[in-house]
Amino acid sequence: VGWAENLNIRIENRDNLGERSAVRALIKAAFGGSDEADLVDQLRGSEHSLVSLVAELDGRVVGHILFSRMWIETPAGRISAVALAPVAVRPDRQREGIGSRLIEHGLELLREHGERIVIVAGHPNYYPRFGFLTEKAKFLHSPFPSEAFMAMELSAGALEGIRGSVVYPPAFGI
Ligand SMILES: CC(C)(COP(=O)(O)OP(=O)(O)OC[C@H]1O[C@@H](n2cnc3c(N)ncnc32)[C@H](O)[C@@H]1OP(=O)(O)O)[C@@H](O)C(=O)NCCC(=O)NCCS
């Protein structure tokens, strides 16, 4: 990690149409399809979008991450959590630490905003390095395979004693 030294991580400029299309193009390139780019386009302007960051290298957008509001439905009521999805790095700049920088920066902002729980469905080899663990999600019911479903506490003990089903914003179609 560390080749991308002059990398700049910042809040996405939603009003800049050129930036929006650059983000869309990189998400499509990273995932090889438009589902995730469509999801971002739907969530970005919605009340559920919390943090949308871009990674910029020499003035070009090479990475993007979105965090949205989600919930855990428990017998005692709904608990707020945050969904990390999706994160994408332009294929020719992967494995340089850009994805890690986006995730770490996003988690830091969420912590500062008082968020306590973050949930991700994704590669079991990638997310544990940031603190996401399947173990932390074992009492959370979700439609994802348990080995790919992970949670982390931004505040110690935030998931203690919490059992319930996860609820995503409608744009996820889950
Ligand atoms: C997943 C992704 C965001 C990671 O970003 P990145 O900048 O490449 O990742 P980093 O440099 O921070 O971390 C590198 C690690 O990511 C994982 N990784 C990155 N690219 C990978 C690939 N093509 N296949 C498998 N693992 C990969 C590896 O575990 C790698 O660790 P290693 O270098 O120790 O092998 C990026 O590869 C991507 O956009 N992938 C396609 C879209 C996607 O799958 N997004 C995640 C959906 S949950």
The ligand as an ORCA input file, in Angstrom:
! r2SCAN-3c Opt
* xyz 0 1
  C     -12.612     -4.253     -3.929
  C     -11.910     -2.968     -4.325
  C     -12.797     -1.776     -4.009
  C     -10.632     -2.866     -3.511
  O      -9.962     -1.662     -3.799
  P      -8.373     -1.656     -4.009
  O      -7.943     -0.250     -4.056
  O      -8.050     -2.517     -5.168
  O      -7.912     -2.399     -2.688
  P      -6.683     -2.097     -1.753
  O      -5.500     -1.774     -2.597
  O      -7.077     -1.161     -0.700
  O      -6.520     -3.495     -1.060
  C      -5.951     -4.564     -1.775
  C      -6.675     -5.813     -1.428
  O      -7.926     -5.847     -2.053
  C      -8.201     -7.153     -2.508
  N      -8.374     -7.049     -3.946
  C      -8.196     -5.964     -4.708
  N      -8.483     -6.220     -5.980
  C      -8.839     -7.489     -6.029
  C      -9.241     -8.328     -7.080
  N      -9.330     -7.906     -8.346
  N      -9.546     -9.602     -6.778
  C      -9.444    -10.046     -5.498
  N      -9.068     -9.284     -4.479
  C      -8.758     -8.030     -4.734
  C      -7.052     -8.000     -2.175
  O      -7.393     -8.695     -0.994
  C      -5.953     -7.032     -1.910
  O      -5.157     -7.478     -0.859
  P      -3.661     -7.944     -1.182
  O      -3.036     -6.781     -1.908
  O      -3.141     -8.172      0.165
  O      -3.839     -9.138     -2.034
  C     -11.534     -2.945     -5.808
  O     -10.721     -4.038     -6.087
  C     -12.727     -2.976     -6.743
  O     -13.219     -1.935     -7.157
  N     -13.183     -4.178     -7.111
  C     -14.296     -4.353     -8.012
  C     -15.586     -3.916     -7.366
  C     -15.875     -4.661     -6.092
  O     -15.830     -5.878     -6.061
  N     -16.190     -3.902     -5.022
  C     -16.450     -4.442     -3.722
  C     -17.863     -4.907     -3.611
  S     -18.198     -5.506     -1.981
*
